[in-house]
Amino acid sequence: MILSLGIRSGFIQREFQKRRQVGQFRSRSTRIPCQNPYRMQNSSASSTFKQEWVGGVTTFLTMSYILIVNPAILSTPGTGLTFSGVMTGTVVLSFLMTLFMGLYAKLPFGVAPGMGINAFFTFSLILGHKIPWQIALGMVFWAGVLFVLTSITPVRAALVRAIPDQLRKAAATGIG
């Protein structure tokens, strides 16, 4: 409604003419300019819908094994977790966090559970130490809170400086 009133009155066209004269628009088009949705923040590179689509499908196919393997590991007999419940949680949270990473953080990363950490969680904590899965998840939550607090304070930098340079490089190489 407001847009149609603006076009009828010529206000929008006059505004664009003024901006074009000042040099704010490089295009000779009278279309309403908008930001390129396929350009990452602080990046001079631009892409097309096709490139983004191919990148998204490739990332999904690369990560899709997690949708089966994560529930299979976490629902191992004796853990008390169901395959369908873990699969639903994996799908929903992976989707939401990847969407958050793309739309809010403006970073092209897929987010999903790590296969090494879920094996540790299942076979060491739950099955090895006989910790109920609810308490083990609580431990993971509080470890995450501690990690965030450490990251937003100077403690993280002090811990990193305390590690010898050779060990830091070796750990980075081992992790990948």
C-alpha positions in Angstrom: 0.0 0.0 0.0 2.7 2.5 1.0 4.9 1.5 -1.9 2.1 1.9 -4.4 1.2 5.3 -3.0 4.9 6.3 -3.2 5.1 5.2 -6.8 1.9 7.0 -7.8 3.0 10.2 -6.2 6.5 10.0 -7.8 8.2 10.3 -4.4 10.3 7.2 -4.8 11.3 8.0 -8.4 12.4 11.5 -7.3 14.3 10.1 -4.4 16.2 7.7 -6.7 16.9 10.5 -9.2 18.5 12.5 -6.4 20.6 9.6 -5.2 21.6 8.7 -8.7 22.8 12.3 -9.3 24.9 12.2 -6.1 26.4 8.9 -7.3 25.0 6.6 -4.8 23.8 4.1 -7.4 26.0 2.7 -10.2 23.2 1.2 -12.0 21.1 3.0 -14.6 18.1 0.9 -13.7 15.1 2.4 -12.0 14.4 -0.8 -10.1 14.5 -0.6 -6.3 18.1 -1.5 -5.3 18.6 -4.1 -2.7 21.6 -5.8 -1.1 22.9 -8.9 -2.9 21.6 -11.7 -0.6 24.4 -14.0 -1.9 27.2 -11.8 -0.6 28.7 -12.6 2.7 29.3 -9.7 5.1 32.7 -8.0 4.7 33.3 -9.9 1.4 33.9 -8.4 -2.0 33.0 -11.7 -3.6 29.5 -12.2 -4.9 27.8 -15.4 -6.0 24.6 -16.5 -7.8 21.6 -18.5 -6.7 23.0 -21.5 -8.6 26.3 -21.3 -6.8 24.7 -21.0 -3.4 22.3 -23.9 -4.3 25.1 -26.2 -5.4 27.2 -25.3 -2.3 24.2 -25.9 0.0 23.4 -29.3 -1.6 27.1 -30.3 -1.5 27.4 -29.4 2.2 24.2 -31.3 3.0 25.3 -34.4 1.2 28.7 -34.2 2.9 27.1 -33.9 6.3 24.1 -36.2 5.8 25.7 -39.3 7.2 25.5 -37.6 10.6 21.7 -37.9 10.5 22.1 -41.7 10.7 25.4 -42.2 12.5 24.7 -39.9 15.4 21.4 -41.6 16.4 22.9 -45.0 15.9 25.8 -44.2 18.3 23.7 -42.5 20.9 20.9 -45.1 20.9 23.3 -48.0 21.5 21.6 -50.5 23.8 22.1 -49.6 27.4 22.1 -45.8 26.9 18.3 -45.4 27.4 18.0 -43.2 24.3 15.7 -44.0 21.4 16.9 -43.8 17.8 13.9 -41.8 16.6 14.2 -39.3 19.5 17.9 -38.7 18.8 17.3 -38.5 15.1 14.6 -35.9 15.5 16.9 -33.9 17.8 19.8 -34.2 15.4 17.8 -33.1 12.4 16.0 -30.2 14.1 19.0 -28.7 15.9 21.3 -29.2 12.9 18.8 -27.4 10.7 18.2 -24.5 13.1 21.9 -24.0 14.0 23.0 -24.1 10.4 20.2 -21.6 9.5 21.3 -19.4 12.4 24.9 -19.6 11.3 24.0 -18.5 7.8 21.4 -15.8 8.5 22.6 -14.3 11.7 26.4 -14.9 11.8 26.6 -14.6 8.0 29.0 -17.6 7.8 28.7 -20.5 5.4 29.1 -23.3 7.9 27.0 -26.4 8.5 26.5 -27.1 12.1 25.9 -30.7 13.4 27.1 -33.0 16.2 30.7 -34.2 16.2 31.1 -37.9 15.7 34.1 -38.1 18.1 32.5 -36.4 21.0 29.3 -38.4 20.7 31.3 -41.6 20.8 33.0 -40.4 24.0 29.7 -39.3 25.4 28.1 -42.7 24.7 30.9 -45.2 25.3 32.9 -43.5 28.1 30.3 -41.5 30.1 27.1 -43.4 29.7 28.2 -47.0 29.2 31.7 -46.9 30.7 31.1 -44.9 33.9 27.4 -45.9 34.1 26.2 -42.3 34.3 22.5 -41.8 33.4 22.1 -40.0 30.0 20.2 -37.1 31.7 23.1 -36.4 34.1 25.7 -36.8 31.3 23.8 -34.2 29.2 23.7 -31.9 32.2 27.5 -32.3 32.4 27.8 -31.4 28.7 25.6 -28.3 29.2 27.7 -27.0 32.1 30.9 -27.7 30.2 29.4 -25.5 27.4 28.6 -22.8 29.9 32.1 -22.9 31.3 33.5 -22.9 27.7 31.5 -19.7 26.8 32.5 -18.0 30.1 36.2 -18.9 29.4 35.9 -17.6 25.9 34.5 -14.2 26.7 37.0 -13.5 29.5 40.8 -13.0 29.3 41.1 -16.5 30.8 41.1 -18.1 27.4 44.0 -16.0 26.1 46.0 -16.8 29.3 45.3 -20.6 28.9 46.4 -20.4 25.2 49.6 -18.6 26.1 50.4 -21.2 28.8 50.6 -23.9 26.2 54.0 -24.2 24.5 54.1 -23.2 20.9 55.2 -26.6 19.6 52.3 -28.3 21.5 49.8 -25.8 20.1 51.0 -26.5 16.5 50.9 -30.3 17.1 47.4 -30.1 18.5 46.2 -28.0 15.6 47.8 -30.5 13.1 46.3 -33.5 14.9 42.8 -31.9 15.0 43.0 -30.9 11.3 
